[in-house]
Structure formats: C-alpha cells, structure tokens
C-alpha cells in the first residue's frame, strides 16, 4: 500500500501539483551568458518544430489548416519555455499530443503526430529528467507511455511494436538526463566539500601559527618574569643594610612578577596542552578591586575608591573588562604620574556599569613615552566589543579614563 500510495502521489504531482518551474538548475542555467543563449536556441527550435508540425499536418496528413495550427502550436511551441518550466511545457505538449491522437485518427501513416512534434517532446523530456525530482521524472515517463503513446495503437492504428520503441526512447531520454543530473549534483557536492576542506585547512594553518606564536611568547615572558622574581627575592640577601622602603619595593616587584607570570601561564599556557589537564582558573573581576588598588598604593600612588549604586552580579565579560580597565589605568598612573592622587569610581547604573579612573598628575608624558598607548588601545577594544563607550584623555591637571559598559550586550 505504501508503494502504491507513493506512485499515485507521484503521478498526481506530475500532472497537477508539482511546480512547473524547475527546482534544480542545470549547469547552463548558472552562468551569466548561457541562459540567454540556450533560451534563444530552445526558442528557435520551438519555432522551427511548430512550423514543421503545422506544415506536415497540412501537406502530408491533410488536416484542416486551423486545426493544424492549433495542434502544431500546442505540441511544439511550449519547447521555448522548457529551460525554465520543463514540467509545465511537458503538460501542455502532452495534452496537445493527446488531442492530436483523437483528432487525427487515420492518415495512412505510422503515427498520428508529425516527426517534429516527437523531437520536441524528447527535448522536453530531457529537460524534465534534468531539472525535476526522480519520482516526478518517472511519473512523467509513465504518463507519456500510458496516456500519450499507447492509446495511439487502438485509436490511430499505430503498430504496437512502434509504440514500444517510442516508449523505450522516452525512457532512455529520461534515464540519461537523470544520470547527467546526478553526476552534476555529485560534482557540485564534491566541489563544495573541497572548498570547505580548503577553508578548514587555511583556518587550521592560521590557528597553528597563532598557537606557535603564543607558545613562543609564553616561553619568552615566562623566562624573563622568572628571572625578575628570582632577582627580587635574592636582592635583600645580596645587598646588606637595605632600607625598609627598598625592601618593600623588592617585595612589590616580586609579587607583581609572580602574578603576571601566573596569569601568563593560565592564558597562554593552555595552548601548550593537548588534553584537558591545563590549569584553568576563573578570570579576575571587580571582587579583586581591593588587591589592584593596594598594589597601586604600594607603588606610591594615593588611591581613593568609591562604589555607587547597588552592587549586582555582572556578566563575565563586563566584570573582567571593568577589572582590566582599572588595572590598566592605575598602571598608566604609576608610569606617567608617580606619586599622584587617583580617584577610582565604580557606579552600578540601571543599564550599564560606569568605571572612572582619574589622577591629578601630569598627562603630557603619555605621548612621548616610547611604545606607550597600547594599553588604552586594548581597553578601547574591550569596551567596543561589549557595545560600550570609552573616553580617555587629559582632564584638568591630570588624566581621566571613563568607560561605560552595558549589561545587556554581554548577557
């Protein structure tokens, strides 16, 4: 029952329900020039076959001129639209051939249609086999044999053996067209897979190169930061009678170097691991604000902090970016305005978090420092990625960084 229902459904689709427009596009239909060229060729063939069919019916079959014109146009003219509407063209031509079979009962010939009509039908069958689904093509072949060709045997006196030859030719054309279509579809899939594979290879090469650079960076930074830690720890033992202030500076250098080394290993060191055993720790956030502020105070800054609004749980991107903004601003203050007074303000707004870091030191040395400015570039990239705004520049006698980070963009 299932096969019978599928067959009936395919027959109904071929006659009524399936769209007349081609669902699959043949190779020549994809270029910018070939569609117009082939359409012109099909149009010329339709004109020639229609004129030939009309002439043959009038001269050889002795059909009335008006009837011959109607039958000839119905049987061959739809060929002009077979490139875009193969199923619609076949439906019209099949009706025209059935009408010719009923109208031209006996002319003394071997079949009731002109030879040009049958040639036009073969071209349309080829387009149906190429552009339509296989089940639709099979249904078209069955209908062509059962409804168009075989009834001509009892109605018009066509020899049965000749009807079988016509049915075989129709089946061969449909099978050949389906094979060409399947091969083209397979070639298209292979080409698409090859293109995807090439893109994957290029992406993999980029990732491998980035991993190599990151590993090199990790090795260089880890080596030099380890040297800084060892030197800072050994200095009090090698240099006697150091003042307490100098000892504090060495402790500050050691702790900062250790933290930088740990963060470098966590961020970049993941690329050295091929399994899941690499060290993974949560990214820092505003809960560590006191640590970075205390470190800035040890470096000689006078830092005042202020938190406005009701603290809330922040999205990971906003929390990390806010921490990095404060960290970078305090580092710039230590570098360009040592000993200055710095105001750190964190405001929890209704829709956004505002972070402001201002100092009262000189801001004129920022541009003249070799290699400076990259930290603020990174801060600006973070803020832009989160859909926020950043204002950084001279403010009064000092320098100010103000970042507004919306909550919703990162949630």
N, C-alpha and C positions, 0 to 999 in steps of 0.2 A: 504493500500500500504506500509505503514511503517513496519508493522509486516511481510508482505511477503518479503520485501527487506531485513529485518534483518535475516529471515530464510534462504533466498538464500545466503546471505553473510556468515552465519554460516556454511552452507553446503560446500560452496566453500573453506572456511578456513580449514575445517576439512579434505578435500580431497587434497588441493593444498597449500594454503598459510600459514596456521599456522605452526610454527616451530615444527619439530619432537621432539626436546628436551623438557623436562618437564620444565614448568615455575615455578610451585610450587613444593617445595621439601617436600617429605613425612618424617615422623619422623625418620625412619631408615636411611634416606639418610644424616642425620646431624651428626651422631656420627663418631668417628674415626675408628670403627671396623665393625659396622653393614653394611655399604655399601658394603664392600668386601664380608661379609657373605651372604647377600641377593643376591648379584650378582652371587655368586657361586651357591646358591640354584636355582635361575632362570636359570642359565646355565645348571645345572644338569637336571632340568625339561625339558628344551628345547631339550636336547639330548634324554632323555627318550621318550618324546612325539613324537619327529621326528622319532625315531626308531620304536616306536609303530605304528605311522601312516603309515610308509612305509611297515611294516610287515602286517598290517591289509589289506592294499590295495592290496598287492601281494597275500596273502593267502585267504582272505575272499571275496575280491571284484574282484579278478582275473584281476588285472591291470598289464600292462607291467612294468617290473622292473625299466627300465629307467624313464618312466613317473611317476611311484610311487615314485621314489627317488626325482624327481624334485618337485612333488606336496607335498610330505611329508616335505621336507625342507622349501618350501615356506609357508606352512600352520602352522608349529610349531617351526622351528628354530629361527624366529625373537623374540620369547619369551625371549631369552637370553639378549636382549638389552632393554626389556620393562621397566626396572627400570630407565633408563636414557633417552630413546627415546620411550616413550609409543605410541605416535601418529604415529611415523614412523613405529614401529613394527606392529601396527594395519593396516596401509595402505598395507604393504607387505602381511600380513596374509589374509586380505580381498580379495586382488587380487588372492592369491593362492586358497582361497575357491571358488571364482567365477570361476576360471579356472578348479577346480575340479568338480564343478557343470556342467560345459559344457563338460568336458572330460568323466565323469563317469555318463552316462545318466540313465542307469537302471542296477542294480546289484541284484535286488531282495530284497534289504534291505530297511530300512525305511528312510534312508537319504544318501546323496552321499559323506559323509565325515566320516573318522574314528572318534571314540569317543574321542581319544586323541587330535585330531585337535580341536574339540569343547571345550575341557577342556583348551587347551592352549589359545583359543580365549577368554574364560571367564576371565582367569588371566590377559590377556592384556586389556580387557575392564575395569577390576577393576583398573589397573594402570592408564588408561585414565581418569576414573572418579575421581581418587585421585589427579592426577597431572595437569590436564588441566582445563580450564575455563568451567563453567557450560554450556554455549551455545555451546562450542565445544563438550562437552560430549553428549549433547542432539542430536547434528548433527551426531555424531558417532553412537549413538543408532539408529537413523532413517535410516542412510545409511546401517547399519548392517541388519536391518529388511527388508528394501525395496530392497536392491541390492544383499545381500548375502543369506538371509534365504528364503524369499517369492518366488523368482524365481525358487527355487528348487521344488516347488509344481508342476508347469506345465512341467518343464524340466526333472526332475529326478523322478517324481512320489511320492514325499514326501506328506504324508497326511496333509491336511490343518490344522487340529487340532494340529498336532505335530509341524507345523511351528509356530502356535500361542504360543505354550508352549515355544519354543526356543526364540521367540521374548520377551515373558514375563520374561524369565530367564535373558536375556540380559538387559532388562530394570531394573530388580531388582538389578542386579550387579552394574549397573551404578548409580542407586539411592542410594544404600547402600554405595558405595565408595564416592559419593558426600557428603553424610551425615557425614561420618567419617572425610572427609577433612574439612567440615565446622566446625565440633566440634573441630578439632585440631587447625584450624585457630582462632576460638573463644578463646580456651585455651591459644594460643600463645599471642593473644591481651590482654587477662586478665593478663597474667604473665608480659607482657611488661608494662601495666598500673600499676600493683602492684610494679614493680621495680621503675618506675618513681615516684610513690607516696612515696615509701620508701626514694628515694633520696631527694624528696622535703621535707619530714619530717626531714631528717637529716640536710638539708640545713637550714630549718626553726629553728631547735634547735640551730644550730650554730649562726644564726642571733640573736635569742632571748638572747643567752648567751652573745654575743658581746654587745647587747643593754643594758643588765643588768650591765655589767662591765662599759660601757660608762656612764650609769646613776650614778653608784657609784662614778666613777671618777669625774663626773661633780659635784656631791654633795660635795665631799671632797675638790676639788680645789676651788669651789665657796665659801665654808665656810671660808677656810683659806685666800683666797685672799680678801674676805670682811673684815676679821679681820685686815689684813695688811693695807687696805685702811682706816679703822676707826682709827687705831693706828697712822698712818702717819698724818691724819687730826687733831687728838687730841693732838699730841705731842707739837706743838707750844703753846697750851693753858695750858698744864700741866707743861711744863718746861719753866720757865721765863728766859729772857735775853739770848735767843739763838743767836749765831752769824748768820749773813746773809748766810754764807756758809752752816751751818747746816740746816737752814730753806729751802735753795734751795735743799738740799739732800732729805728732807722730801717731798717736792713738787714733786721731781723726782720719789721717791718711790711711792707716791700716784698715780701719773699719769700712771706710768708703771703698777701698780697693777690693776688700773681701766681698762686699755686697755687689759691686759691679761684676766681679768675677762669677759670683753665684748666678746673677741674672743672665750673664752671657752664656753660661753653660746650660741654663734652663731653656733659653730662647733658641740659641743657635745649635747647642749640643744635641738637640733632638734629631738633627739631620745626620748625625753620625751613627744613629741606632737604626738597625733594620727590623727590630722587633718592637714590642710594646714595653720594654723594660726601662726606657729612658725616664729620667727624672721629670716629673710633672707636678708643679705646684700652682696654686691659684694666683692669678695676676694681682698685683697690688691695686689698692683703691684708696678712697678717702679715709678709710679706717686707719691707714698708716700716715695720715697727715702730720700727726704729732712727731713721728720719727723724722720725717724730712725737715720739719721746722726746727727740731732740736739739733739736727746735724748742721743746719744753716747757722744757728746760734753759735755752735762750737767753731764755725768758720769765721766768726767775727761780726755777723750781722745782728742787728736788733730787730727781731721779728715779732710782730703783733698779729694774732689771728682773731678772726671774728666769723661766726656762723649765724646767719639769719634764716628765719623760717623754720618749719618743722622738718627735721631730717627724715628721709624716706629711703626705701631700698631702691638703688639706682640700677639701670641696665648695665651690664658688664662693660660695654663699650664706653658709656658715659663715665662710669666710675673710674676706669683705667685712664681715660683721656684727661679727666679732671686732675688725677694724681700726677700724670706726666706733665701737665701744663704748670702746676705749682712747682714741681721738681725742676723743670727747665727754667722757669722764671727766677727761682731762688739761685740756681746755678749761675745764670747770667748776672744776677745782682752781686754774687760773690766774685765774679770775674771782672765785672766792669765798674762796680761801685762798692768795693770792700769797705766794711765798717758802716754802711748806711743803715737807715731805718726803713724797714719793709713792712707794708701792710698786706696781709693775706685775708681776703674776704670770700667766703663761700655762702651763696644765697640760694636757698631752695625755693624756687618760684612755683607758680601753679602749673606751668607747662614746660619750664626749662630750668636748668641749673646754670647759675652765673658764677664764674670764678674770676676774681680780680686780684692781681698782684702788682703793687706799686711800691717804688722806692724813691727816696729823696736824694739819691746820688747823681753824679754826672752821667748823662746818656751819650755824650759826644764821642766816647771812645769805642762805641759798639761798631761803627762802620769801619774804623781804622784798624781793628784787630784782625790779623791775618787768619783767614779761614773761618771767621765768625759769621753768624747769621744762619747756619744750617739748622740749629735747634729750633728757631722760630719757624723755619720752613716746614719742619716735621710737625710742629704744633698746628700750623695752619692746615696741613693736610689732614690731620686727625679731625679737626673741627669741621672742615669741609665734608669729610666722609660721613660725619654724623648729621649733616644738614644744619650746622650752627653757624655762628658768626664770630670773627676774631678781630679785635682791634689792638694793635701793638704799636707803640711809638712814644716819643717824648711827651711828658705830662708835667707841667710846671718846671721844677728844677731837676726832675728825675725821669724815670721811665715807667710805663704802665702797660700791663697786658690784661685785656679783658676778653673773656670767652663766654659765649652763651651756647649751651648745649641742650637742645630739646630732648625731652624724654621719649616721645612717641616714635621718632625715626628709628630708634635702636631697639625698641621692644619687639 
